[in-house]
Amino acid sequence: MTRTPRSFSLLIAALSVWGMATHLASAGPLDEARAQAHLTAVAAGDLDGMMRDYDEDAYMDWIGGPLDGRYRGKAQIKAVWQKFIAANAGLPRPANFSPLVAHSNAKGATIHASAEYGGTTPVKVWHALTFRDGALGTEIWQIAPAIKLAP
């Protein structure tokens, strides 16, 4: 019977853990790019861009302001985005975003950021977007008047 040296076994174990950590750490870049594209579409008033990644049974919690409520499914989410766009006469909104912060594992990623949207009715928002299997399943739109971002 051949014995494997303990140091070799420890090396294999360390490489396995490193490989798993590398896999988990890389689970979110595509989701981060999608989150950034989503926020950019919000500012641009690009309805197709906003709706692109929603899962069919997604939900959105809009907390505060005139659009406050929970919206379930793509049809309800699309209707609230249409109201948001209409409130700015369909024009793009100047926007300032904080850096995205992502937390991910093999099951999905949650990305959050703060934003200041200009326009007819300026609004400051904390966003949280959860992606699973590449689809946006949950979005939180928290009106947050105290947000202050660097220009």
C-alpha positions, 0 to 999 in steps of 0.5 A, a space after each residue: 500500500 502506498 501512503 500519500 505524504 501528509 504535505 501532499 494531501 494538505 496541498 491538494 486540499 488547499 488547492 481544492 479550497 482555492 479553486 472553490 473560492 475562485 469559482 465563487 468569487 467569479 460568480 458575479 461579474 456578469 450579474 454586476 454588468 447586468 446591474 449596471 446596465 439596468 441602472 443606466 437604463 433607468 436613468 435613460 428611460 429605456 424601458 426595454 433595457 430596464 425589463 431585459 433581465 427580469 425573471 417572469 415571476 420577479 418582484 419589485 419593492 418600491 419603498 416610498 414616494 408616489 410609486 410605493 408598493 410591491 409589484 409582482 411579475 413582469 407586467 406589473 413591473 413594466 407598468 410602474 417603470 412606465 409611470 416612472 418614465 412618464 413622470 419625467 416626460 419620457 426624457 433621460 434623467 441625469 444620474 450619479 451612482 455609487 460604486 456597485 457592491 456585490 455579494 455572490 455565491 454559487 446560487 446567485 448575487 445581490 448587488 446594491 448601489 445608491 443613486 441620485 436621479 435628476 429630472 423633473 422630480 429628482 429622487 435619491 434611491 438605494 437599489 438592491 438587485 438579486 440575480 439568480 441564474 442570470 435573471 433579475 428576480 428581486 429588486 428593492 427601490 428604497 427612496 432615501 433622501 439622505 443619500 449624498 454622492 460625490 459629483 
